[in-house]
Amino acid sequence: MSEVISFKVSKELKEKYEKLKDVIDWPAELRAFVEERVRRAERSLVIRKILEKRPREVLPRGSVVAVIREDREGD
């Protein structure tokens, strides 16, 4: 079952939209945009939930500096 979504745009944009009706398949374009945007937002939420559940590690003071120094020196 399909649902209708509507939103307001400026008069100028609506006029440009109307002029391009024969060039652009607006329903398909807008549907694809909304679908992709929803997918990205859902992924973002999942990642945020995973990161919130992951326990944060507290590293000993100076350990990051030591690892970077070790990497630079090639040891």
C-alpha positions in Angstrom: 0.0 0.0 0.0 1.4 3.4 -0.9 1.3 6.5 1.2 1.6 10.2 0.2 4.3 12.5 1.5 4.1 16.2 0.8 6.3 19.1 1.6 6.5 22.8 0.7 9.0 24.4 -1.6 9.5 28.0 -2.8 7.5 29.3 -5.7 10.6 29.6 -7.8 11.6 26.0 -7.2 8.1 24.8 -8.0 8.2 26.7 -11.3 11.6 25.1 -12.2 10.1 21.7 -11.1 7.2 22.2 -13.5 9.5 23.1 -16.4 11.5 19.9 -16.0 8.5 17.5 -15.7 9.2 16.1 -19.1 12.9 15.7 -18.5 13.0 14.3 -14.9 10.8 11.5 -13.5 10.2 13.3 -10.3 8.3 10.6 -8.4 11.1 8.1 -9.1 13.9 10.6 -8.3 12.3 11.6 -5.0 11.4 8.1 -4.0 15.0 7.0 -4.6 16.4 9.9 -2.6 14.1 9.3 0.4 14.9 5.5 0.3 18.6 6.1 0.3 18.4 8.8 3.0 16.4 6.5 5.2 18.9 3.7 4.7 21.8 6.0 5.7 20.0 7.2 8.8 19.1 3.7 9.9 22.8 2.6 9.5 23.8 5.6 11.5 21.4 4.7 14.3 22.7 1.1 14.4 26.3 2.2 14.6 25.5 4.7 17.3 23.7 1.9 19.3 26.6 -0.4 18.9 29.1 2.2 20.0 27.0 3.1 23.1 26.8 -0.6 24.2 30.6 -1.1 23.7 32.4 -0.6 27.0 34.9 2.2 26.8 38.4 1.3 27.5 40.6 3.5 29.7 44.1 3.3 28.5 47.0 3.8 30.8 48.5 7.3 30.7 51.2 7.6 28.0 50.3 4.3 26.3 49.1 6.0 23.1 52.3 8.0 22.9 54.4 4.9 23.4 52.5 3.0 20.6 52.9 5.9 18.2 56.6 6.3 19.0 57.1 2.5 18.6 55.4 2.6 15.2 57.5 5.5 14.0 60.8 3.9 15.1 59.8 0.6 13.4 60.5 -1.5 16.5 
